[in-house]
Structures are given as structure tokens and as C-alpha cells.
Amino acid sequence: MNFVDLFAGASGMSEGFIRAGFNPIAHIEMNEEACFTIKTRAAYHYLKSKNKLEIYYSYIRGKISREEFYKNIPNEILDSIINVEIDDNSIKEIFRKINKKNQKINLIIGGPPCQAYSLLGRFQENIENDPRNKLYIQYGRFLKEFNPKAFVFENVPGILSANKGQHFKNLKAYFRKLGYEVYHEMLDASDYGVVQARKRIIIVGWKKESDFGFPDFDKVKKKYTVNEAFEDLPELKPGEGYQYMNYKELKNSNLEKFELRNGIDFLTQHISRPHNERDLAIYKTAIQKWNNEKIRLKYPDLPEELKTHKNESSFIDRFKVVNGTGVSHTVVAHIAKDGHYYIHPDEEQCRSISVREAARLQSFPDDFYFEGSRSAAFKQIGNAVPPLMAYAIAKKMKELL
């Protein structure tokens, strides 16, 4: 079962499909750091298949350089990650590279960048002319070229209402014109083992001769909590963290059941941001308010000495504590800019969440390594499709295909 991942990001969607037994033929992604992340993960999967994971562990511990590490991986695997923006100028060359592999493509997956449809995006001027709105046409060109039996397209709920719903109508009509029956539903990642309320539109298309409608993806029966997901991670102070460190002794069955703890005996990228004294005082107030009263801190409620601006009517909930006793609110790419919206629920730690904690909220396994700076890692995590949600989709797609 071969697939191509378009607009692949850090390959969270792909991770779920690989786990379900699909084989990636190519990943296409425009962000260079995300491409290195995909290459490093592809190297992990290759070394795992050869029983040589020690090489991978040496690399993520910082014992060998990336250049040295990649020397252990066949070029055809590294070259299958194509670092380019998908547009009219690049698409023929992308097709040439994929066709060179001479492999039948059974499935295409991916979600074009969705900022244009997000709630914030809708306030920008001239949204109808945003080139990102037309990326589904580039997606369709891959369907035309490779003629897979099915495709899975992921996006934010705002895609349904962009341009008063006309945009989504055009998208569905276009995919139907290419010979696919098209179905969509809104899924919530927390139904699939992800400790995060993350609603996304999933569009599934089938060739008319193999039309299964919208699949019934298996949901988990019991959700677990953020506190359980963080239970075995060492406590950190603001600005503290290590490239790799040991777990606390504790681990629970959910971490193993959902394969977040998956055999690796050390932890990487548990790194937190530094914060100034004012932010820490705000965080402490926000944590106490949430943990004791289940009330979200609003900016106007802050003592005068902690306020930094006069605007008390917009973005008043910019300080938000992650719900330790339930699932988190949605992790988005803005986490790369500051941590105010993702404050750790433990008052003793009083900081925003670490890179590894954000990865756990998105259901990335602990041996998944993000390339680039701390901010680059946060951005990749915030933009990703949660691997556990992708796995639920992939299992059912494989069964039907």
C-alpha cells in the first residue's frame, strides 16, 4: 500500500499511516526544517527495519552529527523527501521524481496550509485572493497524475465556511470532476487517544468503482488526561531542559497502550522556555484560578501592576492553562511565538509547556525527533496532524482498500 504525503509538515499524518502498514513513496514539504524532521524520521523507520536503532539513538543524543547520521541511510530514502513549494513551476519536476520510482500509488494524503481558513485568518483583507485557498487544485493535480484509489485531505473547520461556503463547494465539485466520490466529516482528535480537543475536517475521496462512503473510524472507549500524559516527565523550571534526560521512574498503561512510551529508555527535547518575572506572576495566578475554581483568567482581571497594555477588549484570554484533569485545548503553531496559551497545570513548575510535552499533547511518540530550533520544533508540532488520529484513519482506510 503505497502513499504520497503532500504538504507533509513534520509528517504527523504520515506517521499514523506508516504505523498502520502503509509505505511512503514521497513526502513534499516547503519548510526546510520540517523536511529535516521527515528525513530523520524516515531514517528511524529504515534503521528500525534493519535492527540498527542504536545509530538513531546516538544521533538524537547528540553523539554523532546529522551528516554522519545520514551516511547510514540509502540516498533513495533521503531523496524521497522533496523540499519544495507545490506550485505551477515545481509540480512537473515533483511528478518526474515520483514517477522515477516506478511504483503504483494507492493513496494520497495531506492537508494544504490552513491559515487562510482559520478564525484569525478570516480577518485578513482579501481572503478570496489568498493563494493558499487554491492549493486544493495543486492537490487535485496529483490525483490526476497518479490516479490513486482514494485520498484523505485534512483541514480546519473554517474551510467549510470560507467565502460563505462557496470555496468548499468548489473544492468538492473539482474533486468529483476528477472522478472521485467525496465525503467529509468533522472529527475530534480526543476520540482517538489524543489528549487534546482538536476538531478537524477530514475529506475522504474514493474512485467511483470503490466507493465506501465516509468510513466509520474506531474511537477509543476511555479518554485519559493531560496529567496522565505528563506523569513520567521530569519537573522543569522555566528555561530549563536537556537535549536528552532520563524519565521519572513512573509510567502508566496509557503511555504504553498509545505507544507514546515505545521502548526508548531516555527522553529528548524536554526543553522549556525562559519567562520574565511578570509573566511568571501571571502564570501563577492563572494556574491557581484554573486548578482551584476551574475559571479561566481574563486579562482585565489581572492586578494593575501585571498589565502591560490598555486594550482590555480583544484577546482577553491570551493566558490559558492546559487542563490537567481532562484533555488540552487545541495546540496551534502560535505556540512557537510564546507560551502564554499553553501554561503547565502544575503550579510547582509554573512555566509554559516544553517541546516534549507539546509533542505528547499531539500524540507524537517519544522517539520522534524534531529538527531545528526550539521555536521551529514548536511550530512543526502545532501544525501537525496528531499521529494517533491519523493511525485511526489509516487502519480503516487500509481495511477498505
Secondary structure by P-SEA (a helix, b strand, c coil): cbbbbcccccaaaaaaaaaacccccbbbbccaaaaaaaaaaaaaaaaaaaccaaaaaaaaacccccccccccccccccccccccccccccaaaaaaaaaaacccccbbbbbcccccccccccccccccccccccaaaaaaaaaaaccccbbbbbbcccccccccaaaaaaaaaaaaaaccbbbbbbbbccccccccbbbbbbbbbbccccccccccccccccccccccccccccccccccccccccccccccaaaaaaccccccccccccbbbbbcaaaaaaaaaaaaaaaaccccccccccccccccccccccccccccccccccccccccccccccccccccccccccccccaaaaaaaacccccccccccaaaaaaaaaacccaaaaaaaaaaaaaac
